Amino acid sequence: RKEVEQDPGPFNVPEGATVAFNCTYSNSASQSFFWYRQDCRKEPKLLMSVYSSGNEDGRFTAQLNRASQYISLLIRDSKLSDSATYLCVVKSFQKLVFGTGTRLLVSP
Amino acid sequence: DGGITQSPKYLFRKEGQNVTLSCEQNLNHDAMYWYRQDPGQGLRLIYYSQIVNDFQKGDIAEGYSVSREKKESFPLTVTSAQKNPTAFYLCASSIDRAGVGAKNIQYFGAGTRLSVL
């Protein structure tokens, strides 16, 4: 089993739609959680950290469920510019472990 | 501007040749990392360094070497022993490696694409 698992997608949604991604992790002792965004042929960039109480940043909401060991990212009112690959990242055994990413395609 | 600079953007390696990828940061971060990304795969850790003159192997260190003589610089050499070097190489840094929360956030350079001739 991979340490961090994500549905690779792609998720094809129209502009204005709400879309949610989930990510599961295997190490119950994991301490820190993040979502990164990666555009095609570019470097990953931090989208948001994920806190136990859940957190929101504009149209983006992240949730952490420690009991079930999953993290979610909700994007509301999708924009064309949201098209990218979203990487789930977990700190596990003193290192960051990156998921393979979920690809999102937002169409007009 | 503060950030991480990787060079070159594209690099071609001949058979049996060693090549060195540059990574420089002016964020005053203690920890630096090298990752490799292949299509359809997550980032895999090659080497990391928490402090000057110290570095540790990551998950896929074979065929690679690094040095950390200065806090700002963490060059990666892809040696001829690395038989499948074609990949996207990403350098990252963070405030420190052992911290939690914000101290774990890694910031990436723009990457180097390495291909074999």
Interface residues (C-beta under 8 A of the other chain):
Chain A: V4 P8 Q31 S32 F34 R41 K42 E43 P44 K45 L46 S49 L87 K91 Q94 K95 L96 V97 F98 G99 T100 G101
Chain B: Y35 G40 Q41 G42 L43 L45 Y48 G58 F88 L90 R97 A98 V100 G101 A102 N104 I105 Q106 Y107 F108 G109 A110 G111
